[in-house]
Amino acid sequence: MPPPIEVQTPAELARVAQARQHAASGTGRLIRKQAGLSLGEVARVLDCSPSTVLRWERCEDAPSGHRAVRYAELLERLLGGRDG
């Protein structure tokens, strides 16, 4: 597993906030399920375990660092793909 990438820019910090909002509101799970993706598929892209993504979706933990940035980017792409 690569070393964690620190969030360094305002844009990355905004992505972290976006990822946490999606996780806390349940929209992350909804977007994932509507795209037909499993927890395992999302976890592989984010370089984490399926149980980590599940904890985010259950509001038992919050995404952070580079994984939060990638999670927000993934959800944005999935939304774009669904709408476009």
Buried (B, 14 or more C-beta within 10 A) or exposed (E): EEEEEEBEEEEBEEBBEBBBEBBBEEBBBEBBEEBEBEBEBBBEBBEBEBEBBBBBBEEEBBBBEBBBBBBBBBBBEBBEEEEE
